[in-house]
Amino acid sequence: MDKCIESGVNFTYKIELNTMSEVKKFVETATKCEGKLILKSGAKLTVNAKSLLGVLLAHHLKWNDLTLVADRDRYLEFRKFVVNE
């Protein structure tokens, strides 16, 4: 299965953030990217992936099945967080 699924104009990546260090690196990476980046868990829970507070909240609440949604292909930037299926 591909690590990235193109859905319309969005690209989605299943990711894992296991430590606070990974959360900080993830947000640092996200803030360097132009465009819209959303971190989702399920159908209703979403936060801005560029928001340290939002991503920390998702990590603290132990959101499952984290998905990064981007408006362009961002695999290279986030490959260290992408879950290999």
SEDOZA-486317 format. One line per 10 residues: number of its first residue (from 1); their letters; for each residue x, y, z of N, C-alpha, C. Coordinates in Angstrom, 3 decimals. Layout:
REM residues N
NUM> A> X:Y:Z:X:Y:Z:X:Y:Z  ...
//
This chain:
REM residues 85
1> MDKCIESGVN> 0.837:-1.180:0.000:0.000:0.000:0.000:0.882:1.244:0.000  0.487:2.251:-0.757:1.245:3.492:-0.807:1.209:4.198:0.531  2.278:4.930:0.827:2.345:5.703:2.068:1.524:6.977:1.947  1.265:7.390:0.736:0.513:8.615:0.488:-0.691:8.283:-0.369  -1.816:8.834:-0.020:-3.018:8.636:-0.812:-3.461:10.006:-1.309  -3.531:10.169:-2.632:-3.982:11.440:-3.184:-5.498:11.424:-3.213  -6.117:12.366:-2.528:-7.577:12.435:-2.483:-8.007:13.810:-2.961  -8.415:13.885:-4.212:-8.738:15.184:-4.787:-7.474:15.998:-4.901  -7.434:17.134:-4.223:-6.232:17.964:-4.232:-5.438:17.810:-2.942  -5.858:16.904:-2.064:-5.169:16.695:-0.793:-4.353:15.410:-0.811
11> FTYKIELNTM> -3.274:15.424:-0.075:-2.437:14.246:0.133:-2.536:13.886:1.604  -2.712:12.606:1.906:-2.828:12.179:3.300:-1.745:11.170:3.629  -1.227:11.269:4.835:-0.164:10.393:5.314:-0.512:9.931:6.723  -0.482:8.640:6.943:-0.661:8.120:8.299:0.664:8.323:9.026  0.597:8.952:10.203:1.831:9.264:10.928:1.761:8.779:12.366  2.937:8.756:13.002:3.055:8.440:14.426:3.919:9.497:15.090  3.475:9.940:16.253:4.243:10.856:17.088:4.276:10.244:18.482  5.405:9.628:18.841:5.490:8.869:20.084:6.099:9.631:21.251  6.907:10.627:20.969:7.596:11.351:22.040:7.387:12.859:21.883  7.650:13.590:22.942:7.564:15.049:22.882:8.581:15.601:21.888
21> SEVKKFVETA> 9.725:14.968:21.807:10.744:15.392:20.845:10.230:15.254:19.412  9.543:14.164:19.123:8.967:13.970:17.788:7.889:15.007:17.506  7.082:15.335:18.515:6.042:16.356:18.356:6.683:17.691:17.978  7.737:18.070:18.684:8.408:19.344:18.408:9.034:19.350:17.022  9.676:18.253:16.633:10.290:18.171:15.300:9.222:18.206:14.209  8.097:17.551:14.465:6.993:17.547:13.510:6.494:18.973:13.276  6.261:19.718:14.345:5.765:21.093:14.227:6.814:21.992:13.570  8.081:21.815:13.916:9.155:22.588:13.270:9.150:22.357:11.767  8.985:21.107:11.366:8.927:20.762:9.948:7.702:21.393:9.300  6.562:21.294:9.966:5.314:21.832:9.421:5.385:23.345:9.228
31> TKCEGKLILK> 5.986:24.051:10.172:6.026:25.514:10.076:6.924:25.990:8.932  7.824:25.151:8.473:8.695:25.502:7.344:7.995:25.307:5.997  6.864:24.624:5.997:6.140:24.319:4.756:5.097:25.389:4.463  5.006:25.758:3.202:3.933:26.653:2.773:2.669:25.832:2.585  1.548:26.493:2.647:0.284:25.815:2.397:-0.362:25.305:3.664  -1.474:24.624:3.472:-2.299:24.152:4.582:-1.885:22.733:4.992  -1.693:22.544:6.294:-1.376:21.235:6.865:-2.295:20.997:8.052  -3.016:19.892:8.023:-3.974:19.570:9.079:-3.600:18.203:9.658  -3.687:18.089:10.967:-3.503:16.817:11.650:-4.875:16.336:12.088  -5.232:15.112:11.668:-6.570:14.583:11.941:-6.480:13.273:12.714
41> SGAKLTVNAK> -7.527:13.016:13.479:-7.733:11.719:14.112:-9.211:11.401:13.961  -9.512:10.416:13.165:-10.908:10.102:12.904:-11.535:11.149:12.001  -12.852:11.215:12.019:-13.570:12.106:11.118:-13.749:13.517:11.675  -13.738:13.674:12.993:-14.101:14.969:13.571:-12.970:15.724:14.241  -11.941:15.069:14.692:-10.889:15.729:15.458:-9.792:16.235:14.524  -9.612:17.556:14.454:-8.582:18.147:13.606:-7.904:19.309:14.317  -6.612:19.490:14.024:-5.858:20.650:14.499:-4.932:21.111:13.388  -4.516:22.357:13.465:-3.538:22.896:12.544:-2.195:22.225:12.853  -1.594:21.576:11.878:-0.333:20.861:12.086:0.831:21.801:12.366  0.651:23.092:12.103:1.700:24.071:12.369:1.600:24.651:13.774
51> SLLGVLLAHH> 0.584:24.238:14.518:0.352:24.747:15.865:0.953:23.806:16.905  1.973:24.277:17.608:2.585:23.450:18.642:1.558:23.076:19.700  0.753:24.043:20.108:-0.270:23.778:21.120:-1.267:22.714:20.634  -1.708:22.823:19.392:-2.660:21.851:18.840:-2.076:20.454:18.756  -0.853:20.337:18.274:-0.216:19.021:18.142:0.107:18.443:19.517  0.515:19.291:20.466:0.741:18.829:21.838:-0.562:18.310:22.456  -1.657:18.992:22.192:-2.959:18.550:22.685:-3.311:17.181:22.107  -3.116:17.010:20.808:-3.397:15.720:20.169:-2.542:14.623:20.791  -1.277:14.925:21.035:-0.371:13.932:21.641:-0.799:13.632:23.077  -1.126:14.663:23.835:-1.534:14.502:25.236:-2.831:13.689:25.357
61> LKWNDLTLVA> -3.762:13.928:24.449:-5.033:13.200:24.477:-4.940:11.821:23.834  -3.732:11.484:23.381:-3.455:10.173:22.785:-4.408:9.849:21.634  -4.527:10.822:20.706:-5.323:10.587:19.514:-4.760:9.380:18.783  -5.631:8.528:18.300:-5.228:7.354:17.531:-5.368:7.634:16.047  -4.694:6.850:15.258:-4.810:6.949:13.797:-4.589:8.369:13.298  -3.442:8.944:13.635:-3.134:10.301:13.186:-2.878:10.326:11.687  -3.449:11.316:11.040:-3.280:11.503:9.605:-2.915:12.951:9.339  -1.867:13.147:8.549:-1.506:14.480:8.096:-2.166:14.699:6.746  -2.880:15.805:6.610:-3.527:16.158:5.347:-2.846:17.417:4.822  -2.334:17.347:3.598:-1.603:18.463:3.004:-2.202:18.809:1.642
71> DRDRYLEFRK> -2.046:20.073:1.257:-2.587:20.499:-0.031:-1.635:20.221:-1.190  -0.455:19.677:-0.881:0.499:19.238:-1.909:1.344:18.106:-1.337  2.064:17.413:-2.173:2.850:16.260:-1.732:3.944:16.706:-0.770  3.895:16.207:0.453:4.860:16.563:1.496:5.563:15.335:2.068  5.565:14.242:1.326:6.167:13.009:1.839:7.631:13.211:2.234  8.396:13.850:1.379:9.834:14.001:1.663:10.085:14.746:2.966  9.282:15.766:3.236:9.467:16.538:4.461:9.087:15.751:5.714  8.074:14.882:5.599:7.526:14.197:6.784:7.796:12.696:6.805  8.680:12.214:5.952:8.898:10.761:5.824:9.298:10.091:7.140  10.000:10.795:8.027:10.418:10.159:9.283:9.256:9.941:10.250
81> FVVNE> 8.112:10.581:9.980:6.926:10.416:10.833:5.880:9.490:10.212  6.062:9.176:8.914:5.084:8.357:8.188:5.201:6.901:8.624  4.043:6.305:8.881:3.984:4.898:9.274:4.061:4.036:8.028  4.996:3.112:8.015:5.102:2.171:6.886:4.093:1.062:7.085  3.194:0.924:6.122:2.169:-0.116:6.232:2.507:-1.261:5.323
//
